Amino acid sequence: FLIDKDGVLREEWRNVKVAGHVDKVLAAAQELHKR
């Protein structure tokens, strides 16, 4: 789960695979930070 500074759920990943998951989460967090 990716929750923003206001406590709003912004992304949710279910049934993740280890390979590539960190990259997806990091990219989503960086995009959220740009807003």
Secondary structure as the mmCIF struct_conf table of DSSP 4:
data_model
#
loop_
_struct_conf.conf_type_id
_struct_conf.id
_struct_conf.beg_label_comp_id
_struct_conf.beg_label_asym_id
_struct_conf.beg_label_seq_id
_struct_conf.end_label_comp_id
_struct_conf.end_label_asym_id
_struct_conf.end_label_seq_id
STRN STRN1 LEU A 2 ILE A 3
TURN_TY1_P TURN_TY1_P1 LYS A 5 ASP A 6
BEND BEND1 GLY A 7 GLY A 7
STRN STRN2 LEU A 9 GLU A 11
BEND BEND2 ASN A 15 ASN A 15
BEND BEND3 VAL A 18 VAL A 18
TURN_TY1_P TURN_TY1_P2 ALA A 19 GLY A 20
HELX_RH_AL_P HELX_RH_AL_P1 HIS A 21 LYS A 34
#
